[in-house]
Amino acid sequence: MTDLLSFLQAYGGVLSLLGSLVILLLSTKFVTKVDHDRSTESLDGKFNRAIDKADKIEDRVAALENEFRHLPDRGSVHTIQLSLSELRGEMRAMGEQLKPVAAISERLQEFLLEQARK
């Protein structure tokens, strides 16, 4: 026991200084409860805002999906394109077939104008 007392008397100041340094080091490495609570509240607020944003984005995506649901898909668009090409060809053929009718109509109009002059 006397050895312990003599050791503490000889090195007590150094041990006290080392203890203070350890406490100082630990206090800088760990956060206090108040600081922890403050940062947790801040993170909770950010987390809640992020959840709100995600909910809004989810609503917007759902609205867009509803809008796109009635639009034709790729196969339907392709079918429409083929039908339009076919109609274009038929219209050209019909235009060629109507040229003689237009010529007859023109000649008939000229004939009627000549008859009206006489």
A tleap script that builds the chain and sets N, CA, C and O, in Angstrom:
source leaprc.protein.ff14SB
mol = sequence {
  NMET THR ASP LEU LEU SER PHE LEU GLN ALA
  TYR GLY GLY VAL LEU SER LEU LEU GLY SER
  LEU VAL ILE LEU LEU LEU SER THR LYS PHE
  VAL THR LYS VAL ASP HIE ASP ARG SER THR
  GLU SER LEU ASP GLY LYS PHE ASN ARG ALA
  ILE ASP LYS ALA ASP LYS ILE GLU ASP ARG
  VAL ALA ALA LEU GLU ASN GLU PHE ARG HIE
  LEU PRO ASP ARG GLY SER VAL HIE THR ILE
  GLN LEU SER LEU SER GLU LEU ARG GLY GLU
  MET ARG ALA MET GLY GLU GLN LEU LYS PRO
  VAL ALA ALA ILE SER GLU ARG LEU GLN GLU
  PHE LEU LEU GLU GLN ALA ARG CLYS
}
set mol.1.N position { 0.812 -1.179 0.000 }
set mol.1.CA position { 0.000 0.000 0.000 }
set mol.1.C position { 0.865 1.256 0.000 }
set mol.1.O position { 0.545 2.252 -0.649 }
set mol.2.N position { 1.943 1.188 0.725 }
set mol.2.CA position { 2.838 2.338 0.760 }
set mol.2.C position { 3.488 2.572 -0.594 }
set mol.2.O position { 3.803 3.701 -0.969 }
set mol.3.N position { 3.682 1.466 -1.322 }
set mol.3.CA position { 4.235 1.630 -2.673 }
set mol.3.C position { 3.269 2.412 -3.555 }
set mol.3.O position { 3.677 3.265 -4.344 }
set mol.4.N position { 2.010 2.112 -3.412 }
set mol.4.CA position { 0.983 2.790 -4.204 }
set mol.4.C position { 0.938 4.264 -3.831 }
set mol.4.O position { 0.852 5.119 -4.712 }
set mol.5.N position { 0.993 4.569 -2.561 }
set mol.5.CA position { 0.957 5.956 -2.131 }
set mol.5.C position { 2.196 6.715 -2.604 }
set mol.5.O position { 2.099 7.859 -3.048 }
set mol.6.N position { 3.322 6.091 -2.508 }
set mol.6.CA position { 4.535 6.759 -2.964 }
set mol.6.C position { 4.511 6.950 -4.484 }
set mol.6.O position { 4.983 7.967 -4.992 }
set mol.7.N position { 3.957 5.961 -5.210 }
set mol.7.CA position { 3.829 6.088 -6.668 }
set mol.7.C position { 2.896 7.240 -7.021 }
set mol.7.O position { 3.198 8.032 -7.914 }
set mol.8.N position { 1.746 7.339 -6.315 }
set mol.8.CA position { 0.790 8.405 -6.579 }
set mol.8.C position { 1.375 9.765 -6.227 }
set mol.8.O position { 1.116 10.751 -6.917 }
set mol.9.N position { 2.177 9.824 -5.138 }
set mol.9.CA position { 2.798 11.091 -4.778 }
set mol.9.C position { 3.820 11.508 -5.828 }
set mol.9.O position { 3.951 12.692 -6.139 }
set mol.10.N position { 4.532 10.548 -6.367 }
set mol.10.CA position { 5.585 10.868 -7.330 }
set mol.10.C position { 4.994 11.200 -8.707 }
set mol.10.O position { 5.432 12.137 -9.374 }
set mol.11.N position { 4.013 10.431 -9.107 }
set mol.11.CA position { 3.486 10.586 -10.467 }
set mol.11.C position { 2.039 11.081 -10.510 }
set mol.11.O position { 1.417 11.048 -11.572 }
set mol.12.N position { 1.503 11.528 -9.410 }
set mol.12.CA position { 0.106 11.971 -9.347 }
set mol.12.C position { -0.185 13.129 -10.279 }
set mol.12.O position { -1.213 13.135 -10.957 }
set mol.13.N position { 0.702 14.109 -10.325 }
set mol.13.CA position { 0.509 15.263 -11.210 }
set mol.13.C position { 0.509 14.862 -12.669 }
set mol.13.O position { -0.296 15.354 -13.459 }
set mol.14.N position { 1.411 13.972 -13.020 }
set mol.14.CA position { 1.484 13.495 -14.414 }
set mol.14.C position { 0.238 12.704 -14.756 }
set mol.14.O position { -0.335 12.868 -15.833 }
set mol.15.N position { -0.181 11.845 -13.836 }
set mol.15.CA position { -1.396 11.054 -14.075 }
set mol.15.C position { -2.615 11.950 -14.195 }
set mol.15.O position { -3.482 11.710 -15.035 }
set mol.16.N position { -2.690 12.976 -13.368 }
set mol.16.CA position { -3.801 13.924 -13.435 }
set mol.16.C position { -3.799 14.650 -14.780 }
set mol.16.O position { -4.847 14.827 -15.401 }
set mol.17.N position { -2.620 15.063 -15.217 }
set mol.17.CA position { -2.494 15.729 -16.507 }
set mol.17.C position { -2.890 14.785 -17.640 }
set mol.17.O position { -3.613 15.184 -18.552 }
set mol.18.N position { -2.426 13.549 -17.590 }
set mol.18.CA position { -2.809 12.567 -18.623 }
set mol.18.C position { -4.306 12.297 -18.605 }
set mol.18.O position { -4.925 12.170 -19.661 }
set mol.19.N position { -4.893 12.208 -17.413 }
set mol.19.CA position { -6.344 12.011 -17.311 }
set mol.19.C position { -7.104 13.166 -17.919 }
set mol.19.O position { -8.094 12.968 -18.624 }
set mol.20.N position { -6.636 14.388 -17.644 }
set mol.20.CA position { -7.288 15.575 -18.222 }
set mol.20.C position { -7.164 15.580 -19.738 }
set mol.20.O position { -8.112 15.926 -20.443 }
set mol.21.N position { -5.997 15.195 -20.236 }
set mol.21.CA position { -5.810 15.141 -21.692 }
set mol.21.C position { -6.719 14.084 -22.330 }
set mol.21.O position { -7.280 14.296 -23.406 }
set mol.22.N position { -6.851 12.943 -21.643 }
set mol.22.CA position { -7.741 11.888 -22.167 }
set mol.22.C position { -9.180 12.389 -22.196 }
set mol.22.O position { -9.892 12.164 -23.174 }
set mol.23.N position { -9.614 13.063 -21.136 }
set mol.23.CA position { -10.981 13.595 -21.097 }
set mol.23.C position { -11.167 14.656 -22.173 }
set mol.23.O position { -12.204 14.691 -22.835 }
set mol.24.N position { -10.174 15.519 -22.354 }
set mol.24.CA position { -10.247 16.534 -23.410 }
set mol.24.C position { -10.319 15.875 -24.786 }
set mol.24.O position { -11.106 16.287 -25.639 }
set mol.25.N position { -9.504 14.862 -24.994 }
set mol.25.CA position { -9.509 14.153 -26.264 }
set mol.25.C position { -10.849 13.469 -26.508 }
set mol.25.O position { -11.390 13.528 -27.612 }
set mol.26.N position { -11.375 12.828 -25.486 }
set mol.26.CA position { -12.669 12.154 -25.637 }
set mol.26.C position { -13.799 13.150 -25.854 }
set mol.26.O position { -14.737 12.864 -26.598 }
set mol.27.N position { -13.726 14.304 -25.221 }
set mol.27.CA position { -14.796 15.294 -25.389 }
set mol.27.C position { -14.798 15.883 -26.792 }
set mol.27.O position { -15.845 16.308 -27.282 }
set mol.28.N position { -13.640 15.915 -27.445 }
set mol.28.CA position { -13.609 16.425 -28.818 }
set mol.28.C position { -13.979 15.348 -29.827 }
set mol.28.O position { -14.378 15.660 -30.949 }
set mol.29.N position { -13.852 14.092 -29.441 }
set mol.29.CA position { -14.160 13.000 -30.375 }
set mol.29.C position { -15.634 12.607 -30.347 }
set mol.29.O position { -16.150 12.094 -31.340 }
set mol.30.N position { -16.304 12.835 -29.251 }
set mol.30.CA position { -17.698 12.444 -29.119 }
set mol.30.C position { -18.579 13.671 -29.026 }
set mol.30.O position { -18.136 14.729 -28.577 }
set mol.31.N position { -19.815 13.535 -29.444 }
set mol.31.CA position { -20.743 14.650 -29.483 }
set mol.31.C position { -21.583 14.656 -28.200 }
set mol.31.O position { -21.848 13.611 -27.606 }
set mol.32.N position { -21.989 15.856 -27.794 }
set mol.32.CA position { -22.843 15.950 -26.606 }
set mol.32.C position { -24.272 15.594 -26.982 }
set mol.32.O position { -24.619 15.577 -28.163 }
set mol.33.N position { -25.092 15.312 -26.000 }
set mol.33.CA position { -26.480 14.933 -26.253 }
set mol.33.C position { -27.243 16.067 -26.923 }
set mol.33.O position { -28.047 15.831 -27.825 }
set mol.34.N position { -26.991 17.302 -26.482 }
set mol.34.CA position { -27.679 18.458 -27.067 }
set mol.34.C position { -27.323 18.591 -28.544 }
set mol.34.O position { -28.202 18.771 -29.387 }
set mol.35.N position { -26.033 18.501 -28.851 }
set mol.35.CA position { -25.613 18.588 -30.254 }
set mol.35.C position { -26.169 17.431 -31.064 }
set mol.35.O position { -26.573 17.606 -32.213 }
set mol.36.N position { -26.188 16.252 -30.464 }
set mol.36.CA position { -26.739 15.076 -31.155 }
set mol.36.C position { -28.218 15.265 -31.439 }
set mol.36.O position { -28.676 14.986 -32.547 }
set mol.37.N position { -28.964 15.732 -30.460 }
set mol.37.CA position { -30.401 15.961 -30.653 }
set mol.37.C position { -30.652 17.028 -31.712 }
set mol.37.O position { -31.554 16.895 -32.539 }
set mol.38.N position { -29.841 18.090 -31.679 }
set mol.38.CA position { -29.999 19.163 -32.657 }
set mol.38.C position { -29.745 18.649 -34.085 }
set mol.38.O position { -30.505 18.954 -35.004 }
set mol.39.N position { -28.675 17.874 -34.259 }
set mol.39.CA position { -28.371 17.352 -35.592 }
set mol.39.C position { -29.400 16.308 -36.017 }
set mol.39.O position { -29.723 16.202 -37.200 }
set mol.40.N position { -29.911 15.543 -35.067 }
set mol.40.CA position { -30.941 14.558 -35.393 }
set mol.40.C position { -32.217 15.245 -35.864 }
set mol.40.O position { -32.851 14.802 -36.823 }
set mol.41.N position { -32.591 16.333 -35.183 }
set mol.41.CA position { -33.775 17.090 -35.603 }
set mol.41.C position { -33.576 17.667 -36.997 }
set mol.41.O position { -34.492 17.656 -37.820 }
set mol.42.N position { -32.390 18.163 -37.254 }
set mol.42.CA position { -32.090 18.710 -38.572 }
set mol.42.C position { -32.196 17.624 -39.637 }
set mol.42.O position { -32.769 17.842 -40.705 }
set mol.43.N position { -31.644 16.463 -39.340 }
set mol.43.CA position { -31.721 15.352 -40.295 }
set mol.43.C position { -33.144 14.863 -40.473 }
set mol.43.O position { -33.540 14.490 -41.577 }
set mol.44.N position { -33.922 14.861 -39.388 }
set mol.44.CA position { -35.323 14.459 -39.493 }
set mol.44.C position { -36.082 15.398 -40.425 }
set mol.44.O position { -36.891 14.961 -41.244 }
set mol.45.N position { -35.806 16.703 -40.286 }
set mol.45.CA position { -36.458 17.670 -41.169 }
set mol.45.C position { -36.075 17.443 -42.623 }
set mol.45.O position { -36.927 17.471 -43.511 }
set mol.46.N position { -34.793 17.220 -42.858 }
set mol.46.CA position { -34.340 16.964 -44.232 }
set mol.46.C position { -34.954 15.678 -44.767 }
set mol.46.O position { -35.356 15.605 -45.928 }
set mol.47.N position { -35.021 14.680 -43.921 }
set mol.47.CA position { -35.600 13.393 -44.332 }
set mol.47.C position { -37.078 13.561 -44.673 }
set mol.47.O position { -37.554 13.018 -45.669 }
set mol.48.N position { -37.802 14.313 -43.845 }
set mol.48.CA position { -39.226 14.533 -44.121 }
set mol.48.C position { -39.421 15.323 -45.410 }
set mol.48.O position { -40.341 15.038 -46.177 }
set mol.49.N position { -38.559 16.317 -45.654 }
set mol.49.CA position { -38.661 17.067 -46.917 }
set mol.49.C position { -38.363 16.163 -48.107 }
set mol.49.O position { -39.006 16.272 -49.151 }
set mol.50.N position { -37.391 15.275 -47.951 }
set mol.50.CA position { -37.064 14.345 -49.037 }
set mol.50.C position { -38.227 13.397 -49.295 }
set mol.50.O position { -38.518 13.081 -50.448 }
set mol.51.N position { -38.888 12.943 -48.251 }
set mol.51.CA position { -40.054 12.067 -48.420 }
set mol.51.C position { -41.174 12.820 -49.119 }
set mol.51.O position { -41.833 12.265 -49.998 }
set mol.52.N position { -41.402 14.086 -48.741 }
set mol.52.CA position { -42.438 14.893 -49.400 }
set mol.52.C position { -42.127 15.066 -50.881 }
set mol.52.O position { -43.015 14.947 -51.725 }
set mol.53.N position { -40.860 15.349 -51.193 }
set mol.53.CA position { -40.476 15.492 -52.602 }
set mol.53.C position { -40.699 14.193 -53.362 }
set mol.53.O position { -41.197 14.202 -54.487 }
set mol.54.N position { -40.329 13.075 -52.742 }
set mol.54.CA position { -40.511 11.776 -53.395 }
set mol.54.C position { -41.995 11.503 -53.623 }
set mol.54.O position { -42.368 10.955 -54.661 }
set mol.55.N position { -42.845 11.877 -52.668 }
set mol.55.CA position { -44.288 11.691 -52.838 }
set mol.55.C position { -44.817 12.543 -53.988 }
set mol.55.O position { -45.639 12.081 -54.779 }
set mol.56.N position { -44.344 13.792 -54.080 }
set mol.56.CA position { -44.780 14.661 -55.172 }
set mol.56.C position { -44.336 14.103 -56.521 }
set mol.56.O position { -45.092 14.118 -57.493 }
set mol.57.N position { -43.103 13.612 -56.565 }
set mol.57.CA position { -42.602 13.038 -57.821 }
set mol.57.C position { -43.404 11.802 -58.180 }
set mol.57.O position { -43.716 11.583 -59.351 }
set mol.58.N position { -43.737 10.999 -57.198 }
set mol.58.CA position { -44.538 9.804 -57.446 }
set mol.58.C position { -45.911 10.176 -57.996 }
set mol.58.O position { -46.423 9.508 -58.894 }
set mol.59.N position { -46.510 11.243 -57.458 }
set mol.59.CA position { -47.803 11.715 -57.967 }
set mol.59.C position { -47.675 12.200 -59.403 }
set mol.59.O position { -48.542 11.930 -60.234 }
set mol.60.N position { -46.582 12.924 -59.696 }
set mol.60.CA position { -46.388 13.413 -61.068 }
set mol.60.C position { -46.197 12.263 -62.046 }
set mol.60.O position { -46.725 12.290 -63.157 }
set mol.61.N position { -45.441 11.250 -61.627 }
set mol.61.CA position { -45.218 10.089 -62.490 }
set mol.61.C position { -46.533 9.366 -62.733 }
set mol.61.O position { -46.807 8.935 -63.853 }
set mol.62.N position { -47.344 9.231 -61.699 }
set mol.62.CA position { -48.642 8.574 -61.859 }
set mol.62.C position { -49.527 9.359 -62.825 }
set mol.62.O position { -50.220 8.767 -63.653 }
set mol.63.N position { -49.506 10.697 -62.722 }
set mol.63.CA position { -50.292 11.531 -63.637 }
set mol.63.C position { -49.798 11.359 -65.067 }
set mol.63.O position { -50.605 11.252 -65.990 }
set mol.64.N position { -48.477 11.329 -65.263 }
set mol.64.CA position { -47.929 11.131 -66.610 }
set mol.64.C position { -48.284 9.756 -67.156 }
set mol.64.O position { -48.597 9.614 -68.337 }
set mol.65.N position { -48.235 8.748 -66.299 }
set mol.65.CA position { -48.604 7.407 -66.750 }
set mol.65.C position { -50.052 7.380 -67.192 }
set mol.65.O position { -50.387 6.724 -68.179 }
set mol.66.N position { -50.925 8.089 -66.469 }
set mol.66.CA position { -52.337 8.165 -66.877 }
set mol.66.C position { -52.478 8.850 -68.224 }
set mol.66.O position { -53.273 8.425 -69.062 }
set mol.67.N position { -51.701 9.917 -68.435 }
set mol.67.CA position { -51.775 10.632 -69.701 }
set mol.67.C position { -51.284 9.762 -70.865 }
set mol.67.O position { -51.868 9.781 -71.949 }
set mol.68.N position { -50.215 9.003 -70.634 }
set mol.68.CA position { -49.638 8.188 -71.698 }
set mol.68.C position { -50.397 6.891 -71.927 }
set mol.68.O position { -50.193 6.229 -72.945 }
set mol.69.N position { -51.263 6.518 -71.005 }
set mol.69.CA position { -51.967 5.250 -71.120 }
set mol.69.C position { -52.863 5.203 -72.365 }
set mol.69.O position { -52.995 4.151 -72.990 }
set mol.70.N position { -53.479 6.337 -72.727 }
set mol.70.CA position { -54.390 6.335 -73.868 }
set mol.70.C position { -53.673 6.552 -75.203 }
set mol.70.O position { -54.303 6.448 -76.255 }
set mol.71.N position { -52.389 6.846 -75.184 }
set mol.71.CA position { -51.630 7.030 -76.421 }
set mol.71.C position { -51.318 5.677 -77.052 }
set mol.71.O position { -51.182 4.676 -76.350 }
set mol.72.N position { -51.205 5.650 -78.377 }
set mol.72.CA position { -50.923 4.368 -79.044 }
set mol.72.C position { -49.506 3.880 -78.742 }
set mol.72.O position { -48.592 4.671 -78.508 }
set mol.73.N position { -49.354 2.574 -78.754 }
set mol.73.CA position { -48.028 2.004 -78.525 }
set mol.73.C position { -47.270 1.943 -79.846 }
set mol.73.O position { -47.771 2.392 -80.876 }
set mol.74.N position { -46.078 1.394 -79.816 }
set mol.74.CA position { -45.218 1.362 -80.995 }
set mol.74.C position { -45.867 0.595 -82.147 }
set mol.74.O position { -45.807 1.029 -83.298 }
set mol.75.N position { -46.484 -0.540 -81.836 }
set mol.75.CA position { -47.120 -1.345 -82.881 }
set mol.75.C position { -48.278 -0.611 -83.538 }
set mol.75.O position { -48.456 -0.671 -84.755 }
set mol.76.N position { -49.068 0.088 -82.714 }
set mol.76.CA position { -50.203 0.840 -83.255 }
set mol.76.C position { -49.728 1.973 -84.162 }
set mol.76.O position { -50.307 2.207 -85.223 }
set mol.77.N position { -48.682 2.668 -83.747 }
set mol.77.CA position { -48.140 3.759 -84.565 }
set mol.77.C position { -47.622 3.212 -85.891 }
set mol.77.O position { -47.817 3.827 -86.940 }
set mol.78.N position { -46.973 2.073 -85.841 }
set mol.78.CA position { -46.471 1.464 -87.070 }
set mol.78.C position { -47.627 1.084 -87.999 }
set mol.78.O position { -47.552 1.294 -89.209 }
set mol.79.N position { -48.683 0.530 -87.432 }
set mol.79.CA position { -49.859 0.174 -88.225 }
set mol.79.C position { -50.475 1.422 -88.851 }
set mol.79.O position { -50.879 1.404 -90.013 }
set mol.80.N position { -50.545 2.499 -88.081 }
set mol.80.CA position { -51.087 3.762 -88.608 }
set mol.80.C position { -50.211 4.283 -89.741 }
set mol.80.O position { -50.733 4.758 -90.750 }
set mol.81.N position { -48.890 4.202 -89.595 }
set mol.81.CA position { -47.985 4.651 -90.650 }
set mol.81.C position { -48.191 3.835 -91.925 }
set mol.81.O position { -48.232 4.390 -93.023 }
set mol.82.N position { -48.319 2.529 -91.778 }
set mol.82.CA position { -48.554 1.691 -92.960 }
set mol.82.C position { -49.876 2.030 -93.621 }
set mol.82.O position { -49.961 2.077 -94.848 }
set mol.83.N position { -50.913 2.267 -92.821 }
set mol.83.CA position { -52.223 2.629 -93.375 }
set mol.83.C position { -52.151 3.959 -94.112 }
set mol.83.O position { -52.742 4.114 -95.180 }
set mol.84.N position { -51.422 4.922 -93.540 }
set mol.84.CA position { -51.288 6.226 -94.206 }
set mol.84.C position { -50.532 6.093 -95.530 }
set mol.84.O position { -50.885 6.739 -96.517 }
set mol.85.N position { -49.505 5.265 -95.549 }
set mol.85.CA position { -48.780 5.046 -96.801 }
set mol.85.C position { -49.695 4.425 -97.846 }
set mol.85.O position { -49.672 4.808 -99.015 }
set mol.86.N position { -50.486 3.478 -97.418 }
set mol.86.CA position { -51.432 2.830 -98.342 }
set mol.86.C position { -52.462 3.832 -98.855 }
set mol.86.O position { -52.787 3.832 -100.042 }
set mol.87.N position { -52.977 4.681 -97.974 }
set mol.87.CA position { -53.948 5.705 -98.381 }
set mol.87.C position { -53.321 6.702 -99.347 }
set mol.87.O position { -53.966 7.135 -100.302 }
set mol.88.N position { -52.064 7.068 -99.102 }
set mol.88.CA position { -51.373 7.988 -99.996 }
set mol.88.C position { -51.282 7.398 -101.408 }
set mol.88.O position { -51.495 8.090 -102.403 }
set mol.89.N position { -50.964 6.114 -101.463 }
set mol.89.CA position { -50.894 5.448 -102.768 }
set mol.89.C position { -52.257 5.408 -103.452 }
set mol.89.O position { -52.358 5.646 -104.655 }
set mol.90.N position { -53.294 5.111 -102.692 }
set mol.90.CA position { -54.643 5.088 -103.268 }
set mol.90.C position { -55.067 6.465 -103.746 }
set mol.90.O position { -55.732 6.591 -104.774 }
set mol.91.N position { -54.678 7.517 -102.990 }
set mol.91.CA position { -55.033 8.879 -103.405 }
set mol.91.C position { -54.331 9.251 -104.711 }
set mol.91.O position { -54.924 9.904 -105.570 }
set mol.92.N position { -53.082 8.840 -104.863 }
set mol.92.CA position { -52.370 9.109 -106.120 }
set mol.92.C position { -53.066 8.393 -107.291 }
set mol.92.O position { -53.268 8.964 -108.363 }
set mol.93.N position { -53.417 7.152 -107.049 }
set mol.93.CA position { -54.096 6.387 -108.116 }
set mol.93.C position { -55.432 7.034 -108.448 }
set mol.93.O position { -55.812 7.119 -109.616 }
set mol.94.N position { -56.140 7.488 -107.428 }
set mol.94.CA position { -57.437 8.122 -107.662 }
set mol.94.C position { -57.262 9.430 -108.417 }
set mol.94.O position { -58.076 9.780 -109.272 }
set mol.95.N position { -56.179 10.160 -108.088 }
set mol.95.CA position { -55.901 11.409 -108.801 }
set mol.95.C position { -55.664 11.147 -110.281 }
set mol.95.O position { -56.139 11.894 -111.137 }
set mol.96.N position { -54.926 10.079 -110.576 }
set mol.96.CA position { -54.698 9.714 -111.972 }
set mol.96.C position { -56.008 9.328 -112.661 }
set mol.96.O position { -56.217 9.654 -113.830 }
set mol.97.N position { -56.872 8.646 -111.948 }
set mol.97.CA position { -58.154 8.237 -112.530 }
set mol.97.C position { -59.082 9.427 -112.739 }
set mol.97.O position { -59.934 9.385 -113.627 }
set mol.98.N position { -58.943 10.473 -111.954 }
set mol.98.CA position { -59.814 11.643 -112.073 }
set mol.98.C position { -59.351 12.626 -113.141 }
set mol.98.O position { -60.110 13.521 -113.513 }
set mol.99.N position { -58.149 12.489 -113.634 }
set mol.99.CA position { -57.659 13.405 -114.674 }
set mol.99.C position { -58.546 13.366 -115.928 }
set mol.99.O position { -58.883 14.432 -116.445 }
set mol.100.N position { -58.937 12.200 -116.439 }
set mol.100.CA position { -59.834 12.205 -117.605 }
set mol.100.C position { -61.192 12.838 -117.294 }
set mol.100.O position { -61.778 13.506 -118.146 }
set mol.101.N position { -61.686 12.627 -116.080 }
set mol.101.CA position { -62.970 13.228 -115.699 }
set mol.101.C position { -62.827 14.746 -115.665 }
set mol.101.O position { -63.734 15.462 -116.091 }
set mol.102.N position { -61.710 15.239 -115.170 }
set mol.102.CA position { -61.467 16.684 -115.134 }
set mol.102.C position { -61.382 17.235 -116.559 }
set mol.102.O position { -61.887 18.322 -116.838 }
set mol.103.N position { -60.744 16.487 -117.457 }
set mol.103.CA position { -60.639 16.934 -118.852 }
set mol.103.C position { -62.017 16.991 -119.493 }
set mol.103.O position { -62.329 17.930 -120.225 }
set mol.104.N position { -62.842 15.982 -119.215 }
set mol.104.CA position { -64.214 15.973 -119.760 }
set mol.104.C position { -64.991 17.160 -119.217 }
set mol.104.O position { -65.721 17.822 -119.955 }
set mol.105.N position { -64.836 17.425 -117.941 }
set mol.105.CA position { -65.534 18.541 -117.316 }
set mol.105.C position { -65.096 19.859 -117.941 }
set mol.105.O position { -65.928 20.737 -118.173 }
set mol.106.N position { -63.823 20.008 -118.213 }
set mol.106.CA position { -63.310 21.228 -118.823 }
set mol.106.C position { -63.876 21.413 -120.234 }
set mol.106.O position { -64.308 22.502 -120.612 }
set mol.107.N position { -63.861 20.322 -120.997 }
set mol.107.CA position { -64.404 20.405 -122.356 }
set mol.107.C position { -65.892 20.720 -122.342 }
set mol.107.O position { -66.375 21.485 -123.176 }
set mol.108.N position { -66.623 20.129 -121.391 }
set mol.108.CA position { -68.059 20.385 -121.279 }
set mol.108.C position { -68.305 21.843 -120.900 }
set mol.108.O position { -69.245 22.457 -121.404 }
set mol.109.N position { -67.489 22.397 -120.035 }
set mol.109.CA position { -67.638 23.787 -119.641 }
set mol.109.C position { -67.363 24.706 -120.835 }
set mol.109.O position { -68.089 25.675 -121.056 }
set mol.110.N position { -66.327 24.404 -121.594 }
set mol.110.CA position { -66.033 25.208 -122.779 }
set mol.110.C position { -67.172 25.122 -123.793 }
set mol.110.O position { -67.542 26.126 -124.401 }
set mol.111.N position { -67.717 23.941 -123.971 }
set mol.111.CA position { -68.834 23.756 -124.895 }
set mol.111.C position { -70.035 24.590 -124.454 }
set mol.111.O position { -70.677 25.249 -125.272 }
set mol.112.N position { -70.332 24.557 -123.159 }
set mol.112.CA position { -71.476 25.309 -122.677 }
set mol.112.C position { -71.248 26.814 -122.813 }
set mol.112.O position { -72.187 27.557 -123.101 }
set mol.113.N position { -70.009 27.271 -122.607 }
set mol.113.CA position { -69.699 28.697 -122.794 }
set mol.113.C position { -69.885 29.109 -124.263 }
set mol.113.O position { -70.417 30.180 -124.554 }
set mol.114.N position { -69.443 28.250 -125.170 }
set mol.114.CA position { -69.619 28.544 -126.602 }
set mol.114.C position { -71.092 28.569 -126.976 }
set mol.114.O position { -71.518 29.400 -127.779 }
set mol.115.N position { -71.858 27.678 -126.410 }
set mol.115.CA position { -73.302 27.637 -126.679 }
set mol.115.C position { -73.983 28.893 -126.120 }
set mol.115.O position { -74.933 29.409 -126.709 }
set mol.116.N position { -73.496 29.363 -125.006 }
set mol.116.CA position { -74.095 30.552 -124.398 }
set mol.116.C position { -73.753 31.796 -125.210 }
set mol.116.O position { -74.542 32.742 -125.199 }
set mol.117.N position { -72.647 31.849 -125.899 }
set mol.117.CA position { -72.239 33.002 -126.715 }
set mol.117.C position { -73.079 33.098 -127.993 }
set mol.117.O position { -73.322 34.197 -128.490 }
set mol.118.N position { -73.513 31.978 -128.516 }
set mol.118.CA position { -74.263 31.968 -129.786 }
set mol.118.C position { -75.666 32.377 -129.633 }
set mol.118.O position { -76.409 32.414 -130.613 }
savepdb mol mol.pdb
quit
